[in-house]
């Protein structure tokens, strides 16, 4: 009973913890748009759409994601194997919170990135719309076959695009470009301003939405179909406009002369759709077809559903046409890189100065001045075209820098800003946009903002009135870089926002050390490495046990042990490039900063590093009695998946010891492992160890095994001799166990573990106390001695000894040499030529030095260049050597014993011994690769652009289809690499590319006899397309069969096939002798209207051959064979849509009798 109480208690606790850990994630990019889901049973659910042009999804007001299943219904989404799938709960039928569902589920970030990359790879370069001059934007209005005409007037849209003084697309870009870009928009088809006309697609809206087997079988199934349908829609719209409402030939639609229409905006009737890329506001290029307007190719366009056609979206998407990227995060990290300060996240004002500079091709802002000297500066507001931004380099990065601009909350667009003041940006020139960030291209510093926390972007502005007047590495916000490193910016005295705003800046001109790193090299030491700056300045190294440091004062000399004002103790000062910090505490984190300093004690900014010393490092003998009340230092636990940590310290003495003891408690895991691991123990020189411990097992049943294990890495474990299996409900112990440890020894990193494996429910408790580990047998060790250099002297005392024996070691210098020190693995262990040590495995080196040394230089190859500076040098002096390459060669580096020690042609070093240096030269070579091209099939078109290319150069290939063919894709090794006929890439290897073409095929349909009806589905298609044809008879005619080249291919009026070549399909019809209304008494239908079944009775009519139900359009919906005795028959009409229909009887005389009826709504 006690055991069941424990089990229930643990289970309830597990559920409670699970509920507490359910996180409420919030998507912080793009607005939620109201949306209504209609289920197949006609029920409606009010919800929202969120996302961007690459991915968008449906969610309810609480963030629970809805996804459509194959049955057509929407369900709450669940995550499975990294994918979103419809869950078990139908949307609107349960409370998702009470059902324990997770909100804000989206596709994994890698899937989003794949969609984004595919979208961009297909589209190619986006910056094709000119950023200056007059841009004539063509606006084409489109509706689908099942949509009514636009109800919003053309005047509304003309104002949205063209107003001069009020907010419009025209006035926005005139302002943000400083009157350098004039966008003038004209709408098509032309119509009265009080109405609005549009091109009507032949397809319904569902054709442009994703496939669903039940709800939308006609939707697109993959990216290829999505691209083809979107581009075909736009192609047909443009061609229809060119015929029915052509663009004036006098309108300059290609002001930059690149052969492309500058920009087209397609406004789509109706709302955006969910889980779709197509019906969502986006910007792209029409690359699938060569569509022309007045001799100019249609290329760059924006695509905007009606409910997304607001000014902010139009301005946002138009900046995409200019090449501007999005600045929001896709990931649900809650960080808004620029927030309301930029139109490319969710602002309504200007884009920032960097965006204007980079994505207008340096036209709106032609250059950004760089501040390199300390002083006081001022800025105009960004709304003015001059003196509106500054750039400041970070001393800690080559590609991240700071940008300053002044934003003033007034005017038509900037009046929407959260405030006025100085903005400080971090710019990363290696990035393009922020969608997949971090890392981000553009980030604004804001109060309480960190790499993980959003802080307050709306309060990002610095002013005297706000109290935010400075920013540096120690302020809030700090000027951190992408990786969290200090940025080194020092701005202060930010003034009041007026006509201008002023600020002061301090620039440090001493370069920092580089490649600074810290790594624990043992339980009590940390090894630090760095490279001196390019001026070869000395360095000062400072440490602390917390990440709190001050900065050294220029002009002050700091000695070892000096504490900086603000934190940090000096531990090294000099010219070295490494240091071992010793005598530290185990399992403790230490923080370090390193500064370069000049002869006059001017200090650089600091580079940072930190490391945690290893845990353990105990020597033998080792003992533990668990009397501290908690797990001792460096004891850790491990457990398999599905199990949990179940080790603690108990105040009991069940194992037979005194004080507290170690205890493991059962858990409901049928197959698992739980383990407690000792600290790291130094077992160097040990062959076997003696282990003793007190043990009591509170047993329950067979199924688990208790073990002692060992390891050298804490990951891979070896079973030792002792083990105990559970068996029955009894107490085993207390007993004092004596056993041995025979594996994973002779190491400085040996771990001991007490392990339970198997069914972890089959015991109640295991108590352990008074662990003792001591040496049993030791190994012989080899002490290896060497002289460096070998000619410097002799060494004595090496050999094989029992581990731990005291050994005398001697170094005897040769004539002309002197002894310097003994080292082990680069660490100095003695400065005495003769000393004693306890025997342990290892190699010792006696370092000798001469008073003079010969520096020998040579060139390799000899024809590569010349060298100078070799000769005899005094010990401790500086040698200055020089390598000069001959024409056709380049200097690679100075080599010593096969290792490049410097890549500088002029190299200075301190002479400590004779050395032989080789100046390595290399002939200048350029690798060439071949790009081969092919067309598939060859009759489909021609290719161009292949050939030989130098490594790293750009190859641009083109595919041009012949008449009657279209280009589909470029393939390499069977995989599609681009859907663009003109494809550019960087050459890095030999490559074979194939241009895949598809043939245009004419499908003709006809009717025999011509007066019998109509045939639909004929037209121009491409090979591989699925063709759907339909035949519809006129009154008195019945469809019989489809003929292809005289052969019957189908007897169904609806016929689908895959096009492989041009063909002529003929729909054959047969005629009744006549069709006539009949006496209701001889041919009756009831009930009429009918909802589920229609009963048919007839009398006085000879030999009825068949009964058909026919739509008013002439389609035969069902055919029944009547009973020969003329009795009443029942026809199932439950699957027929409500409406008017006709029942026909075909008699043996060939007469076709007709009776109308109604199918009622259900």
JOVEN-V816805 format. One record per backbone hydrogen bond with DSSP energy under -0.5 kcal/mol. NH is the residue of the N-H (numbers start at 1). CO is the residue of the C=O. E is the energy in kcal/mol with one decimal. If there is no record, write none. Layout:
{{NH CO E} {NH CO E}}
This chain:
{{5 1 -1.9} {6 2 -2.1} {7 3 -2.2} {8 4 -2.5} {9 5 -2.3} {10 6 -2.5} {11 7 -2.1} {12 8 -2.4} {13 9 -2.1} {14 10 -2.2} {15 11 -2.0} {16 12 -2.4} {17 13 -2.5} {18 14 -2.4} {19 15 -2.3} {20 16 -2.0} {21 17 -1.8} {22 18 -0.5} {22 19 -1.0} {23 21 -0.6} {25 23 -1.0} {28 26 -0.5} {33 49 -2.7} {35 47 -2.6} {37 35 -0.5} {37 45 -2.8} {39 37 -0.6} {39 43 -2.9} {42 39 -2.3} {45 37 -2.5} {47 35 -3.3} {48 59 -2.8} {49 33 -2.4} {50 57 -2.0} {52 55 -3.0} {57 50 -2.7} {58 66 -0.7} {59 48 -2.3} {60 64 -1.8} {63 60 -1.9} {66 58 -2.2} {67 75 -2.8} {69 73 -3.0} {72 69 -2.0} {75 67 -3.0} {76 89 -2.5} {77 65 -2.8} {78 85 -2.5} {80 83 -3.2} {83 80 -1.7} {85 78 -2.8} {87 76 -2.2} {90 88 -0.6} {91 74 -2.2} {93 90 -2.1} {94 90 -0.5} {96 94 -0.8} {99 95 -2.0} {100 97 -1.4} {101 96 -2.4} {103 101 -0.5} {104 63 -4.3} {108 82 -0.6} {111 108 -0.5} {112 108 -2.1} {113 109 -2.7} {114 110 -2.0} {115 111 -2.3} {116 112 -2.8} {117 113 -3.1} {118 114 -2.6} {119 115 -2.5} {120 116 -2.4} {121 117 -3.4} {122 118 -2.3} {123 119 -1.5} {124 120 -2.3} {128 126 -2.4} {128 321 -0.7} {129 126 -0.6} {129 321 -1.5} {133 180 -2.5} {135 133 -0.6} {135 182 -3.1} {136 134 -0.6} {137 135 -1.0} {137 184 -2.3} {138 136 -0.6} {138 263 -1.9} {139 186 -3.0} {140 138 -0.6} {140 265 -2.5} {141 188 -2.3} {142 267 -2.5} {143 199 -2.7} {145 203 -2.7} {147 144 -2.1} {154 195 -2.9} {155 193 -2.4} {157 153 -1.2} {158 154 -2.9} {159 155 -2.5} {160 156 -2.0} {161 157 -2.1} {162 158 -2.8} {163 159 -1.6} {169 160 -2.1} {170 161 -1.7} {171 163 -0.6} {172 168 -2.4} {173 169 -2.0} {174 170 -1.8} {175 171 -1.8} {176 172 -2.7} {177 173 -1.4} {178 175 -1.3} {179 174 -3.4} {182 133 -3.0} {183 181 -0.6} {184 135 -2.8} {184 182 -0.6} {186 137 -1.9} {188 139 -2.6} {195 192 -1.7} {199 141 -2.7} {201 143 -2.7} {201 199 -0.6} {207 204 -1.1} {208 205 -2.0} {209 206 -1.7} {211 220 -2.6} {212 216 -2.0} {216 212 -1.6} {219 216 -1.8} {220 209 -1.5} {226 222 -2.4} {227 223 -2.8} {228 224 -2.4} {229 225 -2.8} {230 226 -2.2} {231 227 -2.8} {232 228 -2.4} {233 229 -2.2} {234 230 -2.2} {235 231 -2.7} {236 232 -2.9} {237 233 -2.2} {238 234 -2.7} {239 235 -2.6} {240 236 -2.4} {241 237 -2.5} {242 238 -2.5} {243 239 -1.2} {244 240 -3.0} {245 241 -2.8} {251 248 -1.7} {252 250 -0.5} {253 251 -1.2} {257 254 -1.3} {261 297 -3.5} {262 253 -3.2} {263 136 -0.5} {264 300 -1.0} {265 138 -3.4} {266 264 -0.6} {266 302 -3.1} {267 140 -2.4} {267 265 -0.6} {268 266 -0.6} {268 304 -2.5} {269 142 -2.8} {273 279 -2.5} {275 56 -0.7} {280 278 -2.1} {282 303 -2.3} {284 301 -2.3} {286 299 -2.0} {287 285 -1.6} {291 289 -1.3} {293 296 -2.7} {296 293 -1.8} {297 259 -2.5} {298 291 -3.2} {299 297 -0.5} {300 261 -0.6} {301 284 -2.5} {302 264 -2.6} {303 282 -3.2} {304 266 -2.8} {306 268 -1.9} {306 270 -1.4} {307 270 -1.0} {308 305 -1.7} {309 306 -1.3} {310 308 -1.3} {314 310 -2.4} {315 311 -2.7} {316 312 -2.4} {317 313 -3.1} {318 314 -2.2} {319 315 -1.7} {320 316 -1.1} {321 317 -1.4} {322 318 -1.1} {323 320 -1.9} {324 319 -2.8} {327 344 -2.7} {328 344 -0.5} {330 435 -2.9} {331 435 -0.5} {333 331 -1.6} {337 335 -0.7} {341 338 -1.9} {342 339 -0.8} {345 342 -1.9} {346 339 -1.5} {347 339 -0.5} {347 342 -2.4} {356 352 -2.2} {357 353 -2.6} {358 354 -3.0} {359 355 -2.2} {360 356 -0.8} {361 358 -0.9} {362 357 -2.5} {369 367 -0.6} {369 389 -0.5} {371 391 -2.8} {372 370 -0.6} {375 505 -2.0} {377 503 -3.0} {379 501 -2.2} {380 387 -3.1} {381 499 -0.6} {382 406 -2.4} {384 381 -1.9} {390 404 -1.8} {391 369 -2.8} {392 402 -2.8} {394 400 -0.8} {395 487 -0.6} {396 487 -0.6} {397 394 -1.2} {401 427 -2.4} {402 392 -3.3} {403 425 -1.7} {404 390 -2.5} {405 423 -1.7} {406 380 -0.6} {406 388 -0.6} {407 405 -0.6} {407 421 -2.4} {410 408 -2.2} {415 411 -0.9} {416 413 -1.5} {417 414 -2.0} {421 407 -2.4} {422 462 -2.4} {423 405 -3.2} {425 403 -3.2} {425 423 -0.5} {426 443 -3.2} {427 401 -3.1} {427 425 -0.5} {428 441 -2.1} {429 399 -2.3} {429 427 -0.6} {431 428 -1.5} {434 326 -2.2} {435 326 -0.7} {437 434 -2.2} {441 433 -0.7} {443 426 -1.6} {444 337 -2.5} {445 424 -2.4} {447 456 -0.5} {449 446 -2.0} {450 453 -2.0} {456 447 -2.0} {459 456 -1.5} {460 457 -1.6} {462 422 -2.3} {463 468 -0.8} {464 495 -1.6} {467 463 -0.6} {467 464 -0.7} {468 463 -0.6} {469 467 -1.0} {471 491 -2.1} {475 472 -0.8} {477 475 -0.5} {479 472 -0.7} {480 478 -1.0} {481 485 -3.0} {484 481 -1.9} {487 479 -0.5} {491 471 -2.4} {492 504 -2.4} {494 469 -1.7} {495 502 -2.7} {498 496 -0.5} {498 500 -1.7} {501 379 -1.6} {503 377 -2.4} {504 492 -3.0} {505 375 -2.5} {506 490 -2.3} {508 506 -0.5} {511 509 -0.6} {514 531 -2.7} {517 529 -2.4} {519 527 -2.2} {521 525 -1.8} {522 525 -0.8} {525 522 -0.7} {526 581 -2.2} {527 519 -2.8} {528 579 -3.2} {529 517 -2.1} {530 577 -2.1} {531 514 -2.9} {536 533 -2.3} {538 597 -0.8} {539 574 -2.9} {540 595 -2.4} {541 572 -2.9} {542 593 -2.8} {543 569 -2.3} {544 591 -2.0} {548 546 -2.2} {550 567 -2.7} {555 601 -3.1} {556 553 -1.7} {556 601 -0.5} {561 570 -2.9} {562 559 -2.0} {564 562 -0.5} {564 568 -3.0} {566 564 -0.7} {567 564 -2.3} {569 543 -2.8} {570 562 -2.7} {571 541 -2.8} {572 541 -1.4} {574 539 -2.2} {579 528 -2.3} {581 526 -3.1} {581 579 -0.6} {582 580 -0.7} {584 524 -2.4} {587 614 -1.4} {588 585 -0.7} {590 611 -3.1} {591 544 -3.0} {592 609 -3.0} {593 542 -2.4} {594 607 -1.9} {595 540 -2.4} {597 538 -2.1} {598 602 -1.8} {601 598 -1.9} {603 601 -0.5} {604 596 -2.5} {605 510 -0.6} {607 594 -2.1} {609 592 -1.9} {611 590 -2.2} {613 588 -2.5} {613 611 -0.5} {614 522 -1.7} {617 680 -1.2} {618 680 -2.2} {620 682 -0.5} {621 773 -0.6} {622 773 -2.9} {624 771 -2.2} {635 632 -1.8} {636 677 -1.9} {638 675 -2.8} {640 673 -2.2} {643 640 -2.0} {646 644 -0.5} {648 663 -2.4} {650 648 -0.5} {650 661 -3.0} {656 653 -1.3} {661 650 -2.6} {662 768 -2.8} {663 648 -2.7} {664 766 -2.0} {665 646 -2.0} {666 764 -2.0} {667 760 -1.9} {669 667 -2.2} {672 758 -2.3} {674 756 -2.4} {675 638 -2.8} {676 754 -2.1} {677 636 -3.7} {678 752 -3.3} {680 615 -0.7} {681 750 -2.7} {682 618 -3.5} {683 681 -0.8} {683 747 -3.5} {686 683 -2.2} {687 777 -3.1} {688 777 -1.5} {689 741 -2.1} {690 774 -2.8} {691 739 -2.7} {692 772 -2.3} {693 737 -1.6} {694 769 -3.2} {695 735 -2.5} {696 767 -1.9} {697 732 -2.8} {698 696 -0.6} {698 765 -3.0} {699 697 -1.3} {699 730 -2.4} {700 762 -1.1} {701 762 -2.2} {702 727 -1.0} {703 726 -0.6} {705 757 -2.5} {706 724 -4.1} {707 755 -3.1} {708 722 -1.4} {709 753 -2.6} {710 718 -2.0} {711 751 -1.7} {717 715 -0.6} {718 710 -2.6} {720 708 -2.8} {721 740 -0.7} {724 706 -2.4} {726 704 -2.8} {730 728 -2.2} {732 697 -3.1} {732 730 -0.5} {733 731 -0.7} {735 695 -2.0} {737 693 -3.2} {737 735 -0.8} {739 691 -2.8} {741 689 -2.3} {746 683 -1.4} {750 681 -2.3} {751 711 -3.2} {753 709 -2.5} {754 676 -2.1} {755 707 -2.5} {755 753 -0.5} {756 674 -2.6} {757 705 -2.2} {758 672 -2.1} {759 703 -2.4} {760 669 -1.9} {760 758 -0.9} {761 669 -0.5} {762 759 -1.8} {764 698 -2.9} {765 698 -1.1} {766 664 -1.8} {767 696 -2.9} {768 662 -2.6} {769 694 -1.7} {771 624 -2.4} {772 692 -2.6} {773 622 -3.1} {774 690 -2.1} {776 688 -2.0} {777 688 -1.1} {779 685 -3.6} {781 801 -3.3} {783 781 -0.6} {783 799 -3.3} {784 782 -0.7} {784 842 -2.3} {786 844 -1.6} {788 846 -2.8} {792 789 -2.0} {793 790 -0.8} {794 812 -3.2} {796 810 -2.6} {799 783 -1.9} {801 781 -2.3} {803 779 -1.6} {804 839 -2.8} {805 802 -2.2} {807 837 -3.2} {809 835 -2.8} {810 796 -2.6} {811 833 -0.7} {812 794 -3.2} {813 811 -0.5} {814 792 -2.4} {817 814 -2.0} {818 849 -2.5} {820 847 -3.2} {821 847 -1.0} {822 830 -3.2} {823 845 -2.3} {824 827 -2.7} {827 824 -2.0} {829 822 -2.3} {830 822 -1.3} {835 809 -2.0} {837 807 -2.5} {839 805 -3.0} {842 782 -1.7} {844 784 -3.1} {845 823 -2.6} {846 786 -3.1} {847 821 -3.1} {847 845 -0.6} {848 788 -2.8} {848 846 -0.5} {849 818 -2.2} {850 912 -0.7} {851 816 -0.8} {853 873 -2.5} {855 853 -0.6} {855 871 -3.4} {856 854 -0.7} {856 915 -2.7} {858 917 -1.3} {860 919 -2.4} {864 861 -1.6} {865 862 -0.8} {866 884 -2.4} {868 882 -1.9} {871 855 -2.4} {873 853 -3.0} {875 851 -3.1} {876 911 -3.4} {877 874 -2.2} {879 877 -0.5} {879 909 -3.1} {881 879 -0.5} {881 907 -2.4} {882 868 -2.4} {883 905 -1.2} {884 866 -3.0} {885 883 -0.5} {886 864 -3.1} {889 886 -1.8} {890 922 -2.0} {892 920 -3.0} {893 920 -1.1} {894 902 -3.0} {895 918 -3.0} {896 899 -2.8} {899 896 -1.3} {901 894 -2.9} {901 899 -0.6} {902 894 -1.0} {907 881 -2.2} {907 905 -0.7} {909 879 -2.0} {911 877 -3.3} {912 910 -0.6} {915 854 -1.9} {917 856 -2.9} {917 915 -0.5} {918 895 -2.4} {919 858 -3.1} {919 917 -0.5} {920 893 -2.7} {920 918 -0.8} {921 860 -3.0} {921 919 -0.5} {922 890 -2.2} {924 888 -2.0} {925 923 -0.5} {929 949 -3.2} {931 947 -3.0} {932 930 -0.6} {932 991 -2.5} {934 993 -1.4} {936 995 -2.9} {940 937 -1.8} {941 938 -0.7} {942 960 -2.3} {944 958 -2.0} {947 931 -2.3} {949 929 -2.9} {951 927 -2.8} {952 987 -3.2} {953 950 -2.2} {955 985 -2.9} {957 955 -0.5} {957 983 -2.6} {958 944 -2.8} {959 981 -0.8} {960 942 -2.9} {961 959 -0.5} {962 940 -2.3} {965 962 -2.0} {966 998 -2.8} {968 996 -3.1} {969 996 -1.1} {970 978 -3.1} {971 994 -2.6} {972 975 -2.9} {975 972 -1.8} {977 970 -2.5} {978 970 -1.2} {983 957 -2.3} {983 981 -0.7} {985 955 -2.0} {987 953 -2.9} {991 930 -2.1} {993 932 -2.8} {994 971 -2.6} {995 934 -3.2} {996 969 -2.9} {996 994 -0.6} {997 936 -2.8} {997 995 -0.5} {998 966 -2.7} {1000 964 -5.6} {1001 1021 -4.7} {1003 1001 -0.6} {1003 1019 -3.1} {1004 1002 -0.6} {1004 1063 -2.7} {1006 1065 -2.0} {1008 1067 -2.6} {1012 1009 -2.2} {1013 1010 -0.7} {1014 1032 -3.0} {1016 1030 -3.2} {1019 1003 -2.3} {1021 1001 -3.3} {1023 999 -2.6} {1024 1059 -3.0} {1025 1022 -2.5} {1027 1025 -0.6} {1027 1057 -3.6} {1029 1027 -0.6} {1029 1055 -3.4} {1030 1016 -1.9} {1031 1053 -1.6} {1032 1014 -2.9} {1033 1114 -0.5} {1034 1012 -3.6} {1037 1034 -2.2} {1038 1070 -3.1} {1040 1068 -3.4} {1041 1068 -1.3} {1042 1050 -3.2} {1043 1066 -2.9} {1044 1047 -3.1} {1045 1064 -0.8} {1047 1044 -1.8} {1049 1042 -2.3} {1050 1042 -1.0} {1055 1029 -2.6} {1055 1053 -0.6} {1057 1027 -2.0} {1059 1025 -2.9} {1059 1057 -0.5} {1063 1002 -1.3} {1065 1004 -3.2} {1066 1043 -2.7} {1067 1006 -3.0} {1068 1041 -3.3} {1068 1066 -0.6} {1069 1008 -2.3} {1070 1038 -3.2} {1072 1036 -1.4} {1073 1150 -3.1} {1074 1150 -0.7} {1076 1152 -1.6} {1078 1154 -0.8} {1082 1079 -2.4} {1083 1079 -1.2} {1084 1097 -3.0} {1086 1095 -2.0} {1089 1158 -0.6} {1090 1158 -2.7} {1094 1131 -2.8} {1095 1086 -2.8} {1096 1129 -2.8} {1097 1084 -2.3} {1098 1126 -0.6} {1099 1082 -2.1} {1105 1103 -0.5} {1105 1146 -3.2} {1106 1146 -1.0} {1107 1120 -3.1} {1108 1144 -2.5} {1109 1118 -2.1} {1110 1108 -0.5} {1110 1142 -3.2} {1111 1115 -2.9} {1112 1140 -0.6} {1114 1111 -1.9} {1117 1109 -3.2} {1117 1115 -0.7} {1118 1109 -1.1} {1120 1107 -3.0} {1122 1120 -0.6} {1126 1123 -1.6} {1129 1096 -2.2} {1131 1094 -2.8} {1133 1092 -2.5} {1133 1131 -0.6} {1134 1092 -0.9} {1136 1133 -1.4} {1139 1159 -1.7} {1141 1157 -2.8} {1142 1110 -2.6} {1143 1155 -3.4} {1144 1108 -2.5} {1145 1153 -2.2} {1146 1106 -2.4} {1147 1145 -0.6} {1147 1151 -2.9} {1148 1102 -1.2} {1148 1103 -1.2} {1150 1147 -1.8} {1152 1074 -3.3} {1153 1145 -3.1} {1153 1151 -0.6} {1154 1076 -2.1} {1155 1143 -2.1} {1157 1141 -2.5} {1159 1139 -2.8} {1160 1090 -3.1} {1160 1158 -0.6}}
